């Protein structure tokens, strides 16, 4: 009887832990805000100042 009680308790405890783990939380990110943040990060990486031109793409070396 105690073996069955322990098995049932273990099963219930596992379900209590596993069911909430399956819940997905969806977060809505406004597209305009995400694009603005991405542009800011890119500008910070390139360290561009307003009115400055973007650097030219490097030319690949010719294959020999």
mmCIF file of the N, C-alpha and C atoms, coordinates in Angstrom:
data_MODEL
# 
_entry.id   MODEL 
# 
loop_
_atom_site.group_PDB 
_atom_site.id 
_atom_site.type_symbol 
_atom_site.label_atom_id 
_atom_site.label_alt_id 
_atom_site.label_comp_id 
_atom_site.label_asym_id 
_atom_site.label_entity_id 
_atom_site.label_seq_id 
_atom_site.pdbx_PDB_ins_code 
_atom_site.Cartn_x 
_atom_site.Cartn_y 
_atom_site.Cartn_z 
_atom_site.occupancy 
_atom_site.B_iso_or_equiv 
_atom_site.pdbx_formal_charge 
_atom_site.auth_seq_id 
_atom_site.auth_comp_id 
_atom_site.auth_asym_id 
_atom_site.auth_atom_id 
_atom_site.pdbx_PDB_model_num 
ATOM 1   N N  . UNK A 1 1  ? 0.823  -1.198 0.000   1.00 0.00 ? 1  UNK A N  1 
ATOM 2   C CA . UNK A 1 1  ? 0.000  0.000  0.000   1.00 0.00 ? 1  UNK A CA 1 
ATOM 3   C C  . UNK A 1 1  ? 0.867  1.262  0.000   1.00 0.00 ? 1  UNK A C  1 
ATOM 4   N N  . UNK A 1 2  ? 1.941  1.259  0.772   1.00 0.00 ? 2  UNK A N  1 
ATOM 5   C CA . UNK A 1 2  ? 2.793  2.446  0.814   1.00 0.00 ? 2  UNK A CA 1 
ATOM 6   C C  . UNK A 1 2  ? 3.518  2.651  -0.505  1.00 0.00 ? 2  UNK A C  1 
ATOM 7   N N  . UNK A 1 3  ? 3.835  1.557  -1.195  1.00 0.00 ? 3  UNK A N  1 
ATOM 8   C CA . UNK A 1 3  ? 4.491  1.671  -2.509  1.00 0.00 ? 3  UNK A CA 1 
ATOM 9   C C  . UNK A 1 3  ? 3.558  2.351  -3.499  1.00 0.00 ? 3  UNK A C  1 
ATOM 10  N N  . UNK A 1 4  ? 2.290  2.021  -3.465  1.00 0.00 ? 4  UNK A N  1 
ATOM 11  C CA . UNK A 1 4  ? 1.319  2.622  -4.363  1.00 0.00 ? 4  UNK A CA 1 
ATOM 12  C C  . UNK A 1 4  ? 1.102  4.094  -4.021  1.00 0.00 ? 4  UNK A C  1 
ATOM 13  N N  . UNK A 1 5  ? 1.093  4.405  -2.738  1.00 0.00 ? 5  UNK A N  1 
ATOM 14  C CA . UNK A 1 5  ? 0.923  5.776  -2.288  1.00 0.00 ? 5  UNK A CA 1 
ATOM 15  C C  . UNK A 1 5  ? 2.114  6.619  -2.724  1.00 0.00 ? 5  UNK A C  1 
ATOM 16  N N  . UNK A 1 6  ? 3.309  6.084  -2.599  1.00 0.00 ? 6  UNK A N  1 
ATOM 17  C CA . UNK A 1 6  ? 4.519  6.801  -3.000  1.00 0.00 ? 6  UNK A CA 1 
ATOM 18  C C  . UNK A 1 6  ? 4.538  7.002  -4.515  1.00 0.00 ? 6  UNK A C  1 
ATOM 19  N N  . UNK A 1 7  ? 4.135  5.989  -5.266  1.00 0.00 ? 7  UNK A N  1 
ATOM 20  C CA . UNK A 1 7  ? 4.102  6.088  -6.722  1.00 0.00 ? 7  UNK A CA 1 
ATOM 21  C C  . UNK A 1 7  ? 3.090  7.137  -7.170  1.00 0.00 ? 7  UNK A C  1 
ATOM 22  N N  . UNK A 1 8  ? 1.927  7.171  -6.567  1.00 0.00 ? 8  UNK A N  1 
ATOM 23  C CA . UNK A 1 8  ? 0.901  8.156  -6.905  1.00 0.00 ? 8  UNK A CA 1 
ATOM 24  C C  . UNK A 1 8  ? 1.338  9.562  -6.543  1.00 0.00 ? 8  UNK A C  1 
ATOM 25  N N  . UNK A 1 9  ? 1.979  9.710  -5.397  1.00 0.00 ? 9  UNK A N  1 
ATOM 26  C CA . UNK A 1 9  ? 2.469  11.017 -4.965  1.00 0.00 ? 9  UNK A CA 1 
ATOM 27  C C  . UNK A 1 9  ? 3.540  11.528 -5.920  1.00 0.00 ? 9  UNK A C  1 
ATOM 28  N N  . UNK A 1 10 ? 4.422  10.616 -6.323  1.00 0.00 ? 10 UNK A N  1 
ATOM 29  C CA . UNK A 1 10 ? 5.485  10.983 -7.257  1.00 0.00 ? 10 UNK A CA 1 
ATOM 30  C C  . UNK A 1 10 ? 4.903  11.399 -8.612  1.00 0.00 ? 10 UNK A C  1 
ATOM 31  N N  . UNK A 1 11 ? 3.883  10.697 -9.071  1.00 0.00 ? 11 UNK A N  1 
ATOM 32  C CA . UNK A 1 11 ? 3.237  11.025 -10.341 1.00 0.00 ? 11 UNK A CA 1 
ATOM 33  C C  . UNK A 1 11 ? 2.571  12.395 -10.276 1.00 0.00 ? 11 UNK A C  1 
ATOM 34  N N  . UNK A 1 12 ? 1.875  12.648 -9.206  1.00 0.00 ? 12 UNK A N  1 
ATOM 35  C CA . UNK A 1 12 ? 1.199  13.947 -9.040  1.00 0.00 ? 12 UNK A CA 1 
ATOM 36  C C  . UNK A 1 12 ? 2.228  15.072 -8.947  1.00 0.00 ? 12 UNK A C  1 
ATOM 37  N N  . UNK A 1 13 ? 3.297  14.849 -8.208  1.00 0.00 ? 13 UNK A N  1 
ATOM 38  C CA . UNK A 1 13 ? 4.345  15.870 -8.092  1.00 0.00 ? 13 UNK A CA 1 
ATOM 39  C C  . UNK A 1 13 ? 4.974  16.153 -9.453  1.00 0.00 ? 13 UNK A C  1 
ATOM 40  N N  . UNK A 1 14 ? 5.202  15.102 -10.242 1.00 0.00 ? 14 UNK A N  1 
ATOM 41  C CA . UNK A 1 14 ? 5.779  15.282 -11.577 1.00 0.00 ? 14 UNK A CA 1 
ATOM 42  C C  . UNK A 1 14 ? 4.832  16.081 -12.473 1.00 0.00 ? 14 UNK A C  1 
ATOM 43  N N  . UNK A 1 15 ? 3.539  15.800 -12.395 1.00 0.00 ? 15 UNK A N  1 
ATOM 44  C CA . UNK A 1 15 ? 2.561  16.536 -13.205 1.00 0.00 ? 15 UNK A CA 1 
ATOM 45  C C  . UNK A 1 15 ? 2.493  18.002 -12.791 1.00 0.00 ? 15 UNK A C  1 
ATOM 46  N N  . UNK A 1 16 ? 2.570  18.256 -11.504 1.00 0.00 ? 16 UNK A N  1 
ATOM 47  C CA . UNK A 1 16 ? 2.523  19.639 -11.015 1.00 0.00 ? 16 UNK A CA 1 
ATOM 48  C C  . UNK A 1 16 ? 3.717  20.428 -11.545 1.00 0.00 ? 16 UNK A C  1 
ATOM 49  N N  . UNK A 1 17 ? 4.854  19.775 -11.698 1.00 0.00 ? 17 UNK A N  1 
ATOM 50  C CA . UNK A 1 17 ? 6.059  20.449 -12.193 1.00 0.00 ? 17 UNK A CA 1 
ATOM 51  C C  . UNK A 1 17 ? 6.045  20.555 -13.715 1.00 0.00 ? 17 UNK A C  1 
ATOM 52  N N  . UNK A 1 18 ? 5.625  19.501 -14.405 1.00 0.00 ? 18 UNK A N  1 
ATOM 53  C CA . UNK A 1 18 ? 5.729  19.464 -15.866 1.00 0.00 ? 18 UNK A CA 1 
ATOM 54  C C  . UNK A 1 18 ? 4.659  20.269 -16.594 1.00 0.00 ? 18 UNK A C  1 
ATOM 55  N N  . UNK A 1 19 ? 3.451  20.310 -16.097 1.00 0.00 ? 19 UNK A N  1 
ATOM 56  C CA . UNK A 1 19 ? 2.378  21.028 -16.798 1.00 0.00 ? 19 UNK A CA 1 
ATOM 57  C C  . UNK A 1 19 ? 2.674  22.524 -16.902 1.00 0.00 ? 19 UNK A C  1 
ATOM 58  N N  . UNK A 1 20 ? 3.058  23.228 -15.839 1.00 0.00 ? 20 UNK A N  1 
ATOM 59  C CA . UNK A 1 20 ? 3.386  24.658 -15.995 1.00 0.00 ? 20 UNK A CA 1 
ATOM 60  C C  . UNK A 1 20 ? 4.607  24.888 -16.901 1.00 0.00 ? 20 UNK A C  1 
ATOM 61  N N  . UNK A 1 21 ? 5.497  23.906 -17.007 1.00 0.00 ? 21 UNK A N  1 
ATOM 62  C CA . UNK A 1 21 ? 6.671  24.059 -17.856 1.00 0.00 ? 21 UNK A CA 1 
ATOM 63  C C  . UNK A 1 21 ? 6.285  24.099 -19.333 1.00 0.00 ? 21 UNK A C  1 
ATOM 64  N N  . UNK A 1 22 ? 5.097  23.626 -19.682 1.00 0.00 ? 22 UNK A N  1 
ATOM 65  C CA . UNK A 1 22 ? 4.662  23.601 -21.079 1.00 0.00 ? 22 UNK A CA 1 
ATOM 66  C C  . UNK A 1 22 ? 3.982  24.899 -21.510 1.00 0.00 ? 22 UNK A C  1 
ATOM 67  N N  . UNK A 1 23 ? 3.787  25.810 -20.605 1.00 0.00 ? 23 UNK A N  1 
ATOM 68  C CA . UNK A 1 23 ? 3.108  27.064 -20.918 1.00 0.00 ? 23 UNK A CA 1 
ATOM 69  C C  . UNK A 1 23 ? 4.064  27.978 -21.667 1.00 0.00 ? 23 UNK A C  1 
ATOM 70  N N  . UNK A 1 24 ? 3.619  28.535 -22.772 1.00 0.00 ? 24 UNK A N  1 
ATOM 71  C CA . UNK A 1 24 ? 4.420  29.460 -23.562 1.00 0.00 ? 24 UNK A CA 1 
ATOM 72  C C  . UNK A 1 24 ? 3.919  30.871 -23.306 1.00 0.00 ? 24 UNK A C  1 
ATOM 73  N N  . UNK A 1 25 ? 4.840  31.772 -23.076 1.00 0.00 ? 25 UNK A N  1 
ATOM 74  C CA . UNK A 1 25 ? 4.480  33.174 -22.880 1.00 0.00 ? 25 UNK A CA 1 
ATOM 75  C C  . UNK A 1 25 ? 4.844  33.921 -24.151 1.00 0.00 ? 25 UNK A C  1 
ATOM 76  N N  . UNK A 1 26 ? 3.854  34.505 -24.783 1.00 0.00 ? 26 UNK A N  1 
ATOM 77  C CA . UNK A 1 26 ? 4.084  35.277 -26.005 1.00 0.00 ? 26 UNK A CA 1 
ATOM 78  C C  . UNK A 1 26 ? 4.192  36.746 -25.639 1.00 0.00 ? 26 UNK A C  1 
ATOM 79  N N  . UNK A 1 27 ? 5.257  37.372 -26.101 1.00 0.00 ? 27 UNK A N  1 
ATOM 80  C CA . UNK A 1 27 ? 5.469  38.789 -25.839 1.00 0.00 ? 27 UNK A CA 1 
ATOM 81  C C  . UNK A 1 27 ? 5.389  39.508 -27.177 1.00 0.00 ? 27 UNK A C  1 
ATOM 82  N N  . UNK A 1 28 ? 4.627  40.575 -27.232 1.00 0.00 ? 28 UNK A N  1 
ATOM 83  C CA . UNK A 1 28 ? 4.444  41.331 -28.462 1.00 0.00 ? 28 UNK A CA 1 
ATOM 84  C C  . UNK A 1 28 ? 5.455  42.470 -28.515 1.00 0.00 ? 28 UNK A C  1 
ATOM 85  N N  . UNK A 1 29 ? 6.272  42.465 -29.548 1.00 0.00 ? 29 UNK A N  1 
ATOM 86  C CA . UNK A 1 29 ? 7.219  43.550 -29.769 1.00 0.00 ? 29 UNK A CA 1 
ATOM 87  C C  . UNK A 1 29 ? 6.735  44.356 -30.976 1.00 0.00 ? 29 UNK A C  1 
ATOM 88  N N  . UNK A 1 30 ? 6.416  45.621 -30.787 1.00 0.00 ? 30 UNK A N  1 
ATOM 89  C CA . UNK A 1 30 ? 5.998  46.437 -31.926 1.00 0.00 ? 30 UNK A CA 1 
ATOM 90  C C  . UNK A 1 30 ? 7.118  46.493 -32.974 1.00 0.00 ? 30 UNK A C  1 
ATOM 91  N N  . UNK A 1 31 ? 6.761  46.277 -34.221 1.00 0.00 ? 31 UNK A N  1 
ATOM 92  C CA . UNK A 1 31 ? 7.747  46.218 -35.297 1.00 0.00 ? 31 UNK A CA 1 
ATOM 93  C C  . UNK A 1 31 ? 8.520  47.529 -35.440 1.00 0.00 ? 31 UNK A C  1 
ATOM 94  N N  . UNK A 1 32 ? 7.839  48.644 -35.319 1.00 0.00 ? 32 UNK A N  1 
ATOM 95  C CA . UNK A 1 32 ? 8.513  49.939 -35.488 1.00 0.00 ? 32 UNK A CA 1 
ATOM 96  C C  . UNK A 1 32 ? 9.554  50.156 -34.387 1.00 0.00 ? 32 UNK A C  1 
ATOM 97  N N  . UNK A 1 33 ? 9.212  49.802 -33.173 1.00 0.00 ? 33 UNK A N  1 
ATOM 98  C CA . UNK A 1 33 ? 10.157 49.979 -32.068 1.00 0.00 ? 33 UNK A CA 1 
ATOM 99  C C  . UNK A 1 33 ? 11.347 49.046 -32.217 1.00 0.00 ? 33 UNK A C  1 
ATOM 100 N N  . UNK A 1 34 ? 11.105 47.829 -32.676 1.00 0.00 ? 34 UNK A N  1 
ATOM 101 C CA . UNK A 1 34 ? 12.196 46.878 -32.878 1.00 0.00 ? 34 UNK A CA 1 
ATOM 102 C C  . UNK A 1 34 ? 13.122 47.352 -33.999 1.00 0.00 ? 34 UNK A C  1 
ATOM 103 N N  . UNK A 1 35 ? 12.542 47.887 -35.067 1.00 0.00 ? 35 UNK A N  1 
ATOM 104 C CA . UNK A 1 35 ? 13.359 48.382 -36.175 1.00 0.00 ? 35 UNK A CA 1 
ATOM 105 C C  . UNK A 1 35 ? 14.187 49.599 -35.744 1.00 0.00 ? 35 UNK A C  1 
ATOM 106 N N  . UNK A 1 36 ? 13.593 50.477 -34.967 1.00 0.00 ? 36 UNK A N  1 
ATOM 107 C CA . UNK A 1 36 ? 14.304 51.658 -34.479 1.00 0.00 ? 36 UNK A CA 1 
ATOM 108 C C  . UNK A 1 36 ? 15.461 51.246 -33.567 1.00 0.00 ? 36 UNK A C  1 
ATOM 109 N N  . UNK A 1 37 ? 15.218 50.268 -32.700 1.00 0.00 ? 37 UNK A N  1 
ATOM 110 C CA . UNK A 1 37 ? 16.271 49.776 -31.810 1.00 0.00 ? 37 UNK A CA 1 
ATOM 111 C C  . UNK A 1 37 ? 17.391 49.118 -32.612 1.00 0.00 ? 37 UNK A C  1 
ATOM 112 N N  . UNK A 1 38 ? 17.040 48.373 -33.650 1.00 0.00 ? 38 UNK A N  1 
ATOM 113 C CA . UNK A 1 38 ? 18.050 47.731 -34.490 1.00 0.00 ? 38 UNK A CA 1 
ATOM 114 C C  . UNK A 1 38 ? 18.891 48.780 -35.212 1.00 0.00 ? 38 UNK A C  1 
ATOM 115 N N  . UNK A 1 39 ? 18.252 49.818 -35.723 1.00 0.00 ? 39 UNK A N  1 
ATOM 116 C CA . UNK A 1 39 ? 18.996 50.894 -36.391 1.00 0.00 ? 39 UNK A CA 1 
ATOM 117 C C  . UNK A 1 39 ? 19.956 51.584 -35.428 1.00 0.00 ? 39 UNK A C  1 
ATOM 118 N N  . UNK A 1 40 ? 19.517 51.787 -34.198 1.00 0.00 ? 40 UNK A N  1 
ATOM 119 C CA . UNK A 1 40 ? 20.376 52.430 -33.200 1.00 0.00 ? 40 UNK A CA 1 
ATOM 120 C C  . UNK A 1 40 ? 21.583 51.551 -32.893 1.00 0.00 ? 40 UNK A C  1 
ATOM 121 N N  . UNK A 1 41 ? 21.362 50.264 -32.758 1.00 0.00 ? 41 UNK A N  1 
ATOM 122 C CA . UNK A 1 41 ? 22.464 49.348 -32.473 1.00 0.00 ? 41 UNK A CA 1 
ATOM 123 C C  . UNK A 1 41 ? 23.454 49.338 -33.636 1.00 0.00 ? 41 UNK A C  1 
ATOM 124 N N  . UNK A 1 42 ? 22.949 49.292 -34.860 1.00 0.00 ? 42 UNK A N  1 
ATOM 125 C CA . UNK A 1 42 ? 23.829 49.304 -36.032 1.00 0.00 ? 42 UNK A CA 1 
ATOM 126 C C  . UNK A 1 42 ? 24.629 50.595 -36.081 1.00 0.00 ? 42 UNK A C  1 
ATOM 127 N N  . UNK A 1 43 ? 23.985 51.727 -35.827 1.00 0.00 ? 43 UNK A N  1 
ATOM 128 C CA . UNK A 1 43 ? 24.694 53.011 -35.804 1.00 0.00 ? 43 UNK A CA 1 
ATOM 129 C C  . UNK A 1 43 ? 25.756 53.031 -34.714 1.00 0.00 ? 43 UNK A C  1 
ATOM 130 N N  . UNK A 1 44 ? 25.442 52.462 -33.553 1.00 0.00 ? 44 UNK A N  1 
ATOM 131 C CA . UNK A 1 44 ? 26.428 52.405 -32.471 1.00 0.00 ? 44 UNK A CA 1 
ATOM 132 C C  . UNK A 1 44 ? 27.619 51.535 -32.858 1.00 0.00 ? 44 UNK A C  1 
ATOM 133 N N  . UNK A 1 45 ? 27.349 50.441 -33.541 1.00 0.00 ? 45 UNK A N  1 
ATOM 134 C CA . UNK A 1 45 ? 28.437 49.548 -33.950 1.00 0.00 ? 45 UNK A CA 1 
ATOM 135 C C  . UNK A 1 45 ? 29.321 50.230 -34.981 1.00 0.00 ? 45 UNK A C  1 
ATOM 136 N N  . UNK A 1 46 ? 28.691 50.863 -35.966 1.00 0.00 ? 46 UNK A N  1 
ATOM 137 C CA . UNK A 1 46 ? 29.458 51.542 -37.018 1.00 0.00 ? 46 UNK A CA 1 
ATOM 138 C C  . UNK A 1 46 ? 29.981 52.890 -36.550 1.00 0.00 ? 46 UNK A C  1 
ATOM 139 N N  . UNK A 1 47 ? 29.473 53.390 -35.443 1.00 0.00 ? 47 UNK A N  1 
ATOM 140 C CA . UNK A 1 47 ? 29.839 54.680 -34.875 1.00 0.00 ? 47 UNK A CA 1 
ATOM 141 C C  . UNK A 1 47 ? 29.697 55.802 -35.899 1.00 0.00 ? 47 UNK A C  1 
ATOM 142 N N  . UNK A 1 48 ? 28.555 55.793 -36.577 1.00 0.00 ? 48 UNK A N  1 
ATOM 143 C CA . UNK A 1 48 ? 28.277 56.822 -37.578 1.00 0.00 ? 48 UNK A CA 1 
ATOM 144 C C  . UNK A 1 48 ? 27.728 58.064 -36.889 1.00 0.00 ? 48 UNK A C  1 
ATOM 145 N N  . UNK A 1 49 ? 28.099 59.169 -37.394 1.00 0.00 ? 49 UNK A N  1 
ATOM 146 C CA . UNK A 1 49 ? 27.563 60.426 -36.894 1.00 0.00 ? 49 UNK A CA 1 
ATOM 147 C C  . UNK A 1 49 ? 26.520 60.925 -37.897 1.00 0.00 ? 49 UNK A C  1 
ATOM 148 N N  . UNK A 1 50 ? 25.522 61.678 -37.454 1.00 0.00 ? 50 UNK A N  1 
ATOM 149 C CA . UNK A 1 50 ? 24.496 62.156 -38.384 1.00 0.00 ? 50 UNK A CA 1 
ATOM 150 C C  . UNK A 1 50 ? 25.130 62.917 -39.546 1.00 0.00 ? 50 UNK A C  1 
ATOM 151 N N  . UNK A 1 51 ? 24.699 62.605 -40.770 1.00 0.00 ? 51 UNK A N  1 
ATOM 152 C CA . UNK A 1 51 ? 25.193 63.275 -41.963 1.00 0.00 ? 51 UNK A CA 1 
ATOM 153 C C  . UNK A 1 51 ? 26.427 62.611 -42.554 1.00 0.00 ? 51 UNK A C  1 
ATOM 154 N N  . UNK A 1 52 ? 26.980 61.615 -41.886 1.00 0.00 ? 52 UNK A N  1 
ATOM 155 C CA . UNK A 1 52 ? 28.168 60.932 -42.386 1.00 0.00 ? 52 UNK A CA 1 
ATOM 156 C C  . UNK A 1 52 ? 27.735 59.792 -43.302 1.00 0.00 ? 52 UNK A C  1 
ATOM 157 N N  . UNK A 1 53 ? 28.510 59.540 -44.352 1.00 0.00 ? 53 UNK A N  1 
ATOM 158 C CA . UNK A 1 53 ? 28.167 58.474 -45.288 1.00 0.00 ? 53 UNK A CA 1 
ATOM 159 C C  . UNK A 1 53 ? 28.559 57.127 -44.724 1.00 0.00 ? 53 UNK A C  1 
ATOM 160 N N  . UNK A 1 54 ? 27.823 56.088 -45.130 1.00 0.00 ? 54 UNK A N  1 
ATOM 161 C CA . UNK A 1 54 ? 28.185 54.743 -44.704 1.00 0.00 ? 54 UNK A CA 1 
ATOM 162 C C  . UNK A 1 54 ? 29.437 54.306 -45.467 1.00 0.00 ? 54 UNK A C  1 
ATOM 163 N N  . UNK A 1 55 ? 30.308 53.546 -44.830 1.00 0.00 ? 55 UNK A N  1 
ATOM 164 C CA . UNK A 1 55 ? 31.522 53.114 -45.512 1.00 0.00 ? 55 UNK A CA 1 
ATOM 165 C C  . UNK A 1 55 ? 31.201 52.185 -46.675 1.00 0.00 ? 55 UNK A C  1 
ATOM 166 N N  . UNK A 1 56 ? 32.048 52.218 -47.687 1.00 0.00 ? 56 UNK A N  1 
ATOM 167 C CA . UNK A 1 56 ? 31.847 51.365 -48.861 1.00 0.00 ? 56 UNK A CA 1 
ATOM 168 C C  . UNK A 1 56 ? 32.110 49.915 -48.475 1.00 0.00 ? 56 UNK A C  1 
ATOM 169 N N  . UNK A 1 57 ? 31.442 48.995 -49.183 1.00 0.00 ? 57 UNK A N  1 
ATOM 170 C CA . UNK A 1 57 ? 31.669 47.586 -48.930 1.00 0.00 ? 57 UNK A CA 1 
ATOM 171 C C  . UNK A 1 57 ? 33.064 47.221 -49.420 1.00 0.00 ? 57 UNK A C  1 
ATOM 172 N N  . UNK A 1 58 ? 33.781 46.371 -48.658 1.00 0.00 ? 58 UNK A N  1 
ATOM 173 C CA . UNK A 1 58 ? 35.115 45.986 -49.114 1.00 0.00 ? 58 UNK A CA 1 
ATOM 174 C C  . UNK A 1 58 ? 35.024 45.165 -50.396 1.00 0.00 ? 58 UNK A C  1 
ATOM 175 N N  . UNK A 1 59 ? 35.999 45.374 -51.262 1.00 0.00 ? 59 UNK A N  1 
ATOM 176 C CA . UNK A 1 59 ? 36.045 44.648 -52.532 1.00 0.00 ? 59 UNK A CA 1 
ATOM 177 C C  . UNK A 1 59 ? 36.754 43.316 -52.281 1.00 0.00 ? 59 UNK A C  1 
ATOM 178 N N  . UNK A 1 60 ? 36.155 42.241 -52.761 1.00 0.00 ? 60 UNK A N  1 
ATOM 179 C CA . UNK A 1 60 ? 36.782 40.933 -52.612 1.00 0.00 ? 60 UNK A CA 1 
ATOM 180 C C  . UNK A 1 60 ? 38.042 40.850 -53.469 1.00 0.00 ? 60 UNK A C  1 
ATOM 181 N N  . UNK A 1 61 ? 39.036 40.187 -52.937 1.00 0.00 ? 61 UNK A N  1 
ATOM 182 C CA . UNK A 1 61 ? 40.274 40.001 -53.696 1.00 0.00 ? 61 UNK A CA 1 
ATOM 183 C C  . UNK A 1 61 ? 40.018 39.065 -54.864 1.00 0.00 ? 61 UNK A C  1 
ATOM 184 N N  . UNK A 1 62 ? 40.645 39.324 -56.012 1.00 0.00 ? 62 UNK A N  1 
ATOM 185 C CA . UNK A 1 62 ? 40.424 38.437 -57.164 1.00 0.00 ? 62 UNK A CA 1 
ATOM 186 C C  . UNK A 1 62 ? 40.980 37.032 -56.873 1.00 0.00 ? 62 UNK A C  1 
ATOM 187 N N  . UNK A 1 63 ? 40.254 36.052 -57.369 1.00 0.00 ? 63 UNK A N  1 
ATOM 188 C CA . UNK A 1 63 ? 40.698 34.672 -57.183 1.00 0.00 ? 63 UNK A CA 1 
ATOM 189 C C  . UNK A 1 63 ? 41.901 34.400 -58.058 1.00 0.00 ? 63 UNK A C  1 
ATOM 190 N N  . UNK A 1 64 ? 42.898 33.711 -57.516 1.00 0.00 ? 64 UNK A N  1 
ATOM 191 C CA . UNK A 1 64 ? 44.075 33.410 -58.335 1.00 0.00 ? 64 UNK A CA 1 
ATOM 192 C C  . UNK A 1 64 ? 44.233 31.950 -58.558 1.00 0.00 ? 64 UNK A C  1 
# 
